[in-house]
Amino acid sequence: MAKKRDHFTVACATLMRGEAGKTGEWRFERPVVDHSKCISAKTGKQSCFLCWLYCPEACIDRKAPVEIDLVYCKGCGICAEECPADAIHMETEEQFLDVLCDGEHGPGHAASAQGD
């Protein structure tokens, strides 16, 4: 006997990038990918991608090398936790603020320390 299809139990939504908006603006930490450790980047093949699979914001591209869209990344760290090769680690946003606010040089840069 053929199995009858249940027309009432269906998925109503598909996860899309930016489902929760541009969450990158309130992120405290950001993921940084070390491509020398990443399994798909090292092999050049579409393999692993556990970071892509578990990302709740769908902001990781499923290609080699892995790229993370920081505009939509909320900094939850799930990708770093799930990576079997430890190729993703979280860094605080404070480390990147000087680049964002100052352009080329941040406060720790040699040229800005000399007053240039």
Backbone as JSON, one array per atom type, in Angstrom:
{
  "sequence": "MAKKRDHFTVACATLMRGEAGKTGEWRFERPVVDHSKCISAKTGKQSCFLCWLYCPEACIDRKAPVEIDLVYCKGCGICAEECPADAIHMETEEQFLDVLCDGEHGPGHAASAQGD",
  "N": [[0.83, -1.17, 0.0], [0.56, 2.19, -0.86], [2.21, 4.97, 0.63], [0.48, 7.57, 2.18], [0.49, 11.04, 1.52], [1.06, 13.65, 3.82], [-0.6, 16.53, 3.87], [-0.77, 18.58, 5.63], [1.37, 18.94, 7.32], [3.94, 20.78, 6.84], [6.9, 22.62, 5.98], [6.99, 26.04, 6.59], [8.64, 28.15, 6.14], [11.72, 29.32, 4.77], [15.07, 29.52, 5.61], [16.71, 32.55, 5.24], [19.3, 34.8, 4.21], [19.89, 37.42, 6.39], [17.5, 37.31, 7.75], [16.84, 38.2, 10.28], [17.46, 40.83, 10.03], [20.04, 43.37, 9.6], [22.23, 42.32, 11.52], [24.86, 42.6, 12.23], [25.65, 45.04, 13.24], [25.32, 45.23, 16.01], [26.96, 43.39, 17.1], [29.23, 41.82, 19.4], [31.42, 40.16, 19.28], [33.35, 38.87, 16.52], [33.54, 36.34, 13.96], [36.57, 34.9, 12.81], [38.21, 33.51, 10.12], [40.62, 31.04, 9.68], [42.09, 30.21, 6.93], [44.09, 28.42, 6.38], [43.67, 26.29, 8.02], [41.1, 25.47, 7.5], [39.01, 22.91, 6.34], [37.63, 22.68, 3.84], [38.84, 24.76, 2.41], [41.52, 23.95, 2.37], [41.41, 21.53, 0.94], [40.14, 22.31, -1.33], [37.72, 21.48, -2.12], [34.16, 21.01, -1.98], [33.46, 20.32, 0.97], [32.84, 19.31, 4.36], [31.74, 22.06, 5.78], [30.32, 22.53, 8.18], [30.11, 24.85, 9.62], [28.57, 26.47, 7.95], [26.23, 24.96, 7.89], [25.24, 25.11, 10.55], [24.95, 27.83, 11.07], [22.84, 30.27, 12.33], [21.98, 32.57, 11.06], [22.42, 32.28, 8.39], [24.65, 33.37, 7.09], [27.02, 32.49, 6.05], [28.89, 31.63, 3.29], [28.56, 28.83, 1.2], [31.08, 27.75, -0.04], [34.41, 27.18, -1.22], [37.18, 29.13, -0.6], [35.67, 29.42, 2.69], [33.49, 32.09, 3.35], [32.37, 34.73, 5.45], [29.6, 36.74, 5.87], [29.79, 39.65, 7.33], [28.01, 41.7, 7.72], [25.56, 40.62, 8.31], [26.16, 38.78, 10.27], [25.71, 37.86, 13.62], [27.49, 37.32, 15.58], [27.39, 35.06, 17.26], [28.97, 32.79, 17.61], [28.57, 30.12, 17.06], [29.47, 28.92, 14.71], [32.24, 28.81, 15.17], [32.31, 27.06, 17.33], [31.35, 24.71, 16.18], [33.16, 24.03, 14.19], [35.25, 21.49, 13.12], [37.95, 21.59, 12.63], [38.99, 23.67, 14.03], [39.22, 26.1, 12.69], [37.94, 28.48, 12.8], [37.79, 31.26, 14.84], [36.76, 33.43, 17.52], [36.91, 36.93, 17.74], [37.13, 40.0, 19.55], [35.14, 42.87, 18.78], [36.33, 45.3, 19.34], [38.96, 45.19, 18.5], [38.79, 45.76, 15.84], [37.65, 48.22, 15.57], [39.26, 50.55, 15.34], [40.13, 50.42, 12.72], [37.74, 50.63, 11.33], [36.79, 53.15, 12.13], [38.87, 54.92, 11.68], [39.84, 54.51, 9.17], [42.52, 53.96, 7.2], [44.59, 53.69, 9.21], [44.87, 52.64, 12.57], [44.75, 53.41, 16.14], [46.92, 51.99, 17.18], [48.76, 51.83, 15.17], [51.93, 52.42, 13.61], [52.33, 54.78, 12.04], [50.27, 56.49, 12.9], [50.99, 56.81, 15.52], [53.16, 58.44, 15.31], [52.06, 60.77, 14.65], [51.23, 61.17, 12.05]],
  "CA": [[0.0, 0.0, 0.0], [1.34, 3.42, -0.98], [2.14, 5.87, 1.77], [-0.3, 8.77, 1.9], [1.21, 12.28, 1.85], [0.43, 14.52, 4.8], [-0.63, 17.89, 3.3], [-0.9, 19.56, 6.7], [2.65, 19.11, 7.99], [4.91, 21.28, 5.87], [7.7, 23.75, 6.42], [6.38, 27.28, 6.11], [9.65, 29.19, 5.92], [13.06, 28.93, 4.39], [16.04, 30.44, 6.17], [17.31, 33.44, 4.24], [20.28, 35.73, 4.75], [19.31, 38.65, 6.91], [16.14, 37.08, 8.25], [16.66, 39.03, 11.47], [17.97, 42.16, 9.74], [21.49, 43.54, 9.59], [22.57, 42.13, 12.93], [26.28, 42.83, 12.45], [25.9, 46.32, 13.89], [25.32, 45.11, 17.46], [27.78, 42.22, 17.44], [30.32, 42.05, 20.33], [32.56, 39.4, 18.74], [33.19, 38.46, 15.13], [34.31, 35.15, 13.6], [37.7, 35.07, 11.91], [38.5, 32.21, 9.53], [42.0, 30.73, 9.32], [41.92, 29.35, 5.76], [45.11, 27.36, 6.36], [43.14, 25.17, 8.8], [39.76, 25.12, 7.02], [39.04, 21.66, 5.56], [37.23, 22.92, 2.45], [39.84, 25.62, 1.77], [42.73, 23.16, 2.16], [41.2, 20.51, -0.08], [39.6, 22.94, -2.54], [36.49, 20.76, -2.45], [33.0, 21.33, -1.16], [33.35, 19.32, 2.01], [32.67, 19.8, 5.72], [30.74, 23.13, 5.84], [29.51, 22.5, 9.38], [29.86, 26.24, 9.98], [27.45, 26.89, 7.1], [25.05, 24.21, 8.29], [24.73, 25.51, 11.85], [24.81, 29.28, 11.2], [21.42, 30.61, 12.41], [21.68, 33.73, 10.22], [22.72, 31.91, 7.01], [25.55, 34.39, 6.55], [28.25, 31.85, 5.62], [28.77, 31.11, 1.93], [28.97, 27.43, 1.06], [32.06, 27.63, -1.1], [35.79, 27.14, -0.73], [37.22, 29.19, 0.86], [34.49, 29.89, 3.39], [33.42, 33.53, 3.61], [31.3, 35.08, 6.36], [29.06, 38.07, 5.63], [29.77, 40.29, 8.64], [26.87, 42.61, 7.83], [24.46, 39.86, 8.89], [26.64, 37.92, 11.35], [25.42, 38.43, 14.93], [28.59, 37.01, 16.49], [26.98, 34.06, 18.26], [30.08, 31.87, 17.82], [28.2, 28.73, 16.78], [30.37, 28.43, 13.65], [33.53, 28.49, 15.79], [32.12, 25.88, 18.17], [31.07, 23.53, 15.35], [34.26, 23.76, 13.26], [36.06, 20.39, 13.61], [39.37, 21.87, 12.41], [39.3, 24.89, 14.79], [39.64, 27.11, 11.72], [37.22, 29.72, 13.09], [37.85, 31.71, 16.23], [36.05, 34.68, 17.74], [37.71, 38.06, 18.21], [36.27, 41.1, 19.96], [34.98, 43.95, 17.8], [37.23, 46.4, 19.7], [40.18, 45.07, 17.71], [38.53, 46.21, 14.48], [37.05, 49.55, 15.6], [40.18, 51.57, 14.86], [40.15, 50.34, 11.25], [36.46, 51.11, 10.84], [36.6, 54.57, 12.42], [40.0, 55.74, 11.26], [40.19, 54.25, 7.77], [43.74, 53.17, 6.99], [45.41, 53.42, 10.38], [44.25, 52.68, 13.87], [45.58, 54.04, 17.16], [48.13, 51.23, 17.45], [49.6, 51.81, 13.97], [53.16, 53.23, 13.76], [52.19, 56.1, 11.42], [49.41, 57.34, 13.72], [51.72, 57.09, 16.75], [54.1, 59.5, 15.03], [51.31, 61.98, 14.37], [50.93, 61.29, 10.62]],
  "C": [[0.88, 1.24, 0.0], [1.13, 4.32, 0.23], [1.42, 7.15, 1.36], [0.48, 10.01, 2.35], [0.39, 13.12, 2.82], [0.51, 15.96, 4.28], [-0.67, 18.97, 4.37], [0.42, 19.84, 7.42], [3.69, 19.49, 6.95], [5.73, 22.4, 6.5], [7.12, 25.01, 5.79], [7.4, 28.35, 5.78], [10.97, 28.56, 5.51], [14.02, 29.97, 4.95], [16.7, 31.25, 5.06], [18.3, 34.37, 4.93], [19.57, 37.0, 5.2], [17.9, 38.51, 7.41], [15.84, 37.96, 9.46], [17.17, 40.45, 11.25], [19.49, 42.19, 9.74], [21.99, 43.52, 11.03], [24.04, 42.41, 13.23], [26.6, 44.11, 13.2], [25.94, 46.22, 15.41], [26.15, 43.94, 17.96], [28.91, 42.64, 18.4], [31.59, 41.35, 19.86], [32.27, 39.04, 17.3], [34.02, 37.2, 14.87], [35.42, 35.5, 12.61], [38.11, 33.68, 11.44], [39.99, 32.11, 9.21], [41.93, 29.72, 8.16], [42.98, 28.26, 5.66], [44.67, 26.13, 7.15], [41.82, 24.64, 8.24], [39.83, 23.92, 6.07], [38.68, 21.91, 4.1], [38.22, 23.82, 1.72], [41.12, 24.84, 1.46], [42.58, 22.16, 1.03], [40.72, 21.1, -1.4], [38.31, 22.28, -3.0], [35.36, 21.22, -1.53], [32.79, 20.2, -0.16], [33.23, 20.02, 3.36], [31.5, 20.8, 5.8], [29.81, 23.03, 7.05], [29.2, 23.92, 9.86], [28.64, 26.77, 9.22], [26.14, 26.24, 7.57], [24.42, 24.75, 9.57], [24.54, 27.01, 12.02], [23.32, 29.66, 11.22], [21.02, 31.79, 11.52], [21.94, 33.46, 8.74], [23.64, 32.92, 6.35], [26.91, 33.81, 6.15], [28.02, 31.26, 4.23], [29.3, 29.69, 1.87], [29.84, 27.28, -0.17], [33.44, 27.61, -0.46], [36.55, 28.29, -1.37], [35.94, 29.78, 1.44], [34.59, 31.4, 3.6], [32.2, 33.81, 4.48], [30.88, 36.52, 6.09], [28.87, 38.75, 6.98], [28.65, 41.31, 8.81], [25.71, 41.91, 8.54], [24.87, 38.95, 10.04], [26.36, 38.59, 12.7], [26.46, 38.07, 15.97], [28.26, 35.99, 17.56], [28.08, 33.05, 18.56], [29.75, 30.41, 17.56], [29.12, 28.14, 15.72], [31.73, 28.02, 14.23], [33.44, 27.23, 16.65], [31.98, 24.61, 17.33], [32.22, 23.14, 14.43], [35.17, 22.65, 13.8], [37.56, 20.64, 13.47], [39.85, 23.08, 13.21], [39.82, 25.99, 13.87], [38.95, 28.45, 11.95], [37.38, 30.04, 14.57], [37.18, 33.08, 16.33], [37.02, 35.73, 18.27], [36.77, 39.22, 18.55], [36.26, 42.2, 18.89], [35.92, 45.12, 18.09], [38.51, 46.38, 18.88], [40.03, 45.64, 16.32], [37.98, 47.63, 14.44], [37.96, 50.62, 15.05], [40.24, 51.58, 13.34], [38.86, 50.93, 10.69], [36.33, 52.62, 11.0], [37.67, 55.45, 11.8], [40.38, 55.53, 9.8], [41.41, 53.38, 7.69], [44.4, 52.74, 8.29], [44.58, 53.51, 11.65], [45.19, 53.28, 14.89], [46.88, 53.29, 17.44], [49.12, 51.22, 16.29], [50.77, 52.78, 14.12], [52.99, 54.63, 13.19], [51.33, 57.02, 12.28], [50.1, 57.68, 15.04], [52.71, 58.23, 16.55], [53.39, 60.81, 14.71], [51.01, 62.18, 12.9], [49.46, 61.15, 10.35]]
}
